[in-house]
């Protein structure tokens, strides 16, 4: 039985970690399956956004399956870390944004998985944290590198060294999540409603904007400005931009076709 479920909702894909009995922790099979799903989704030209969530309401993902990890050799653990880097990479590099909808606790590798995504929305009861140092390890799925880029060096160091757990609202205040869903609202439904401007907008412009903003995380300013200009040039020459100008003049909603 697959440990993932994939569902299409119009131009959105919903990817669900489906191991609720294990708090949606990922074993080797789940990691491999997530990589395979990512390769399929990134090849889909009609897709505008992907939402990653967990089954149930208790946990988004508890990280690595420690029951499996206990029986692994040191070499197998190192191989697993390599697999994280390979099979999770698409979450932050796909040609469309990937949003983590945290339906519950996101701890350890679960939070690292969410940090790999472009954006994060949390249910009000979600708890986030990186407790690895209490297990004589460190975050090994990118957490030490991505967390400082999201919340800053000092806050990241505090969360990592102290293993501090934060509530959804505390995470929002830190910038660790972008949004906390209202009480009584399904976090996936709320996430898709929040993403409506993206789903209704020009897919070409959204992809160009995503490319340009991502460049800011890796490039010095001048090179980043060059990347922005290249992304803008794609929009200038597009039918979508001409349609947007016509729709504005005609006082109607534009119909974007992604070209």
N, C-alpha and C positions, 0 to 999 in steps of 0.2 A: 504494500500500500504506500502511495506517495505521501511524503511528509509536507507537501505543499499543495495548495489549491490555487488555481488561476482562473479568474473570471473577468470577462470583458463587460464594461458598462459604457457603451458608446465609444468615445475616443480614449477612455481610461481603462487601465488594466489594474485589477485588484489581485495582489499576491498575498496569500495568507499562510503563515507558518502554522501547520496543523498537527501539533503534538501537545495538545492541552494537558494530557496526563503527565508530561514532563516539563510543564510550564513553557512549552514551545522552545525548549533548549535545542540547539543544533548539534547533531552528530555528524559523522563523516558523510553519510548518505544525504542529509539535508543540505549540507554545504555544497556538495556536488550538484544536487538538484537545483539549487538556487542559481548556480552558475549556468546550468543548461537553460533554465527559464529565461535568464537574463539575455543569453545569446539569441533566443527566439524573439524576445520582445524588442530588442534593439534593432532587429532586422525588419520590424513592422513599420512601414512608412506612415501608416494611418494613426499610430499611437501618439497621443499628445502628453500623457502623464501616466505614471505608474504609482500606485499606493501600496506600501508594504505594511502589513498588520499581522496580528496573531489571533489564533482561535480563542474563543472564550473572553472573559472579562478580567481574569486574574492576572495574566501576564502577557506582555508583548513578546518578550523573550528573556529567558534567564541566562542566556549565554551558552557557553559550551556545556555539553552533557557530561557532567562530572562522573556519572556512573560509567560511561564509556571511557572517559579520560583516565580513570583509575587503573584500567587494564592496559593502557597504552605504554609502549616503550618510549624512551626519550627521543629516539629517531622518529617514531610515529607522531609524537607531539610536534616536533619541528616541521614535519611534513604537513601537519594540519595547519600550522601557522602560515605556511606557504600557500595552502589552499584558500585560506581566508583572503589573502591578498589577491589571488587570481580570481576566485569565484564571487567575491563581493565587489570587485572593482567597478562593475557596470553600474552599481547603484549611485555612484558619483560621477560617472563619465558618459552615461547614456545620452543620446541626442535629444532627450526629453527629460524634464525634471522628475525625480523620484522623491516621494514624500512618505515619511514614516508616520503612520497613524498608531500612536502608542495606546493600545486598549487596556493596558495594565502595566505592571512593573517592567522596567527596562534596566536590567542589572548586568554588570560585567560585560561580557561579549554582546549581550543584548543591546546595551547602550552604545557600544562600539558599532554595532550593525546600524543602529539609527543614525549615528554620527556620519556614517558613510553616505547616507542619503542627503539630498539637497536641502530639504525642509523637514520640520517635525511638528506634529500636532499631538497633543496629549489629552487623554481622558482626565477628568478632575481627580480621580483616585490614583492615577499613575504615580509610581515612585521610581526615581532614577538614581543610578550610582555606579561607581567602579570600585568594588570591594576586593579586587585581586590581591592587594598587598596583605590583607588579612589571611590569605591562603598561600603566603610566601611566594607570590608571583607578581607580575605587573600586567597591565592591560596589553595584550599581545596581538590584537586585531586592529591596530591603528589608533587606539584611544589616546595614547600619549602624544600623538602628533595632531590628530584632528581636534581634540578637545581644546587645546590652547588657541587654535585658529577660530574657534567658535566663541569661547567665553573669556579669552585672555590668559596670559601666563600664570598670574598669581592665583586666580580662581581655579584654574585647571590643576595646579600643583596641590592646592588644598583638597580638591575632590579626590585626587589620586592618592596622595600620601595619607590622608586621614580616612579614606574610604567613606566619605560623607555621602549620605543618601538625602536627596532633596525631593520635595513634593512637586507636583505639576506646576503650581503657582510660583514656587521658588525657582523652578527651572525656567519658567517664562521670564521672570525678573532677571535671571542671569543671561538670558538670550540663548539658553540651551534648547528651548522649544520656541516655536514661532507663535503658537496659539494653544490655548486650553479650551476644549469644547465645553459648552454650557452643560450644567447638570441635567441628567435625564436625556441627553442627546447621544445617539450612537456616534462614536468617534469617526468611523469611516464615512457615514452619511454627512456628518458635519465637515469633514475634510473635503469631500467632493463638492459640497456647496460652497465652501470657502474658495475652492479652485475654479469656480465657474468663470471668472474673467479670463483665466488661462485657457479653459476648454472652449470658450466662445470666441477667443481672439484669433489673430493670424498665427497659424502654427509656424510659419516661416519666421515671423518676427520673434516669436517666443523662443525658437531654437537659436536664433541669432543672439538674442539677449542673454540666454543661458551661456552660450559660448563666450561672450564678452565678459560677463561677470565672473565666470570661472577663471578666466585668464588673470583676473586681478589677484587671485590667491597664489599664483605661481610666478608671475612675471613682474619685473621692475616697471615703474610707471611708464616710461617712454615706450617700452615694448608692449605694455598693456594698452596704451593709447593706439598703437598701430593695430593691435588685434581688434579693438573697438571699431576703428575705421573700416577694417575689412568686413566685420560683421554688419556694419551700417550699409556698406556698399551693396551687400546682398539684398537688403530691404529696399534700397532706392530703385533697383532694377526690377522689382517684383510686380506682378499683377495685383497682389494683395494691397500694396501701397496705393496703386492707382485706384483700386476699388474703394479703399478707405477715403480717399479724397473725393471721389464721386459721391459716395454715400453721405459724406459731410455736407457737400454742396446741395444734395437733394433731400437732406434732413431725414434720412432713413438709416436703418441698421445695416452695416456692411455684411456682405456674404463672402467670407474668406475661403479660398480653395488651396492655400498652401503653395502657391507658385508665383 
